[in-house]
Amino acid sequence: MWNVLGLLTMSGVGLVMTGSAAVGGAMAAINTAIGFTMYILYERVWARIGWGRHG
């Protein structure tokens, strides 16, 4: 649900800023793809760091 809300919000912001629903939607899709990719990379990096782990 959170992702859908973010996608709709970004589409609306893109529409307001550019005046084009297509460009706003593309901006939202690209933003979602970048955010998802960054999340995966972030999790993989932190999974490899053992600071403070015992056991």
C-alpha positions as CSV (number, residue, x, y, z in Angstrom):
1,M,0.0,0.0,0.0
2,W,2.8,2.4,0.9
3,N,4.4,1.9,-2.6
4,V,1.1,2.6,-4.3
5,L,0.6,5.8,-2.3
6,G,4.1,6.9,-3.2
7,L,3.6,6.1,-6.8
8,L,0.4,8.1,-7.0
9,T,1.9,11.0,-5.1
10,M,4.9,11.2,-7.3
11,S,2.7,11.0,-10.4
12,G,0.6,13.9,-9.1
13,V,3.8,15.9,-8.4
14,G,5.1,15.1,-11.8
15,L,1.8,16.1,-13.4
16,V,1.7,19.4,-11.6
17,M,5.4,20.2,-12.3
18,T,5.3,19.3,-16.0
19,G,1.7,19.6,-17.0
20,S,1.9,16.1,-18.6
21,A,0.4,12.9,-17.1
22,A,2.7,10.8,-19.2
23,V,5.8,12.5,-18.0
24,G,4.5,12.5,-14.4
25,G,3.8,8.8,-14.7
26,A,7.2,8.1,-16.1
27,M,8.9,10.1,-13.4
28,A,7.0,8.1,-10.8
29,A,7.9,4.8,-12.4
30,I,11.6,5.7,-12.6
31,N,11.6,7.0,-9.0
32,T,10.0,3.7,-7.8
33,A,12.5,1.6,-9.8
34,I,15.5,3.6,-8.4
35,G,14.1,3.5,-4.9
36,F,13.6,-0.3,-5.0
37,T,17.1,-0.8,-6.5
38,M,18.7,1.4,-3.8
39,Y,16.8,-0.5,-1.1
40,I,18.1,-3.9,-2.4
41,L,21.7,-2.6,-2.6
42,Y,21.4,-1.0,0.9
43,E,20.2,-4.3,2.4
44,R,22.9,-6.3,0.7
45,V,25.7,-4.0,1.9
46,W,24.4,-4.0,5.5
47,A,24.0,-7.7,5.5
48,R,27.7,-8.1,4.9
49,I,28.8,-5.8,7.7
50,G,29.4,-7.5,11.0
51,W,29.9,-4.5,13.3
52,G,28.4,-5.2,16.7
53,R,27.3,-8.7,16.0
54,H,28.1,-11.4,18.5
55,G,27.8,-15.0,17.9
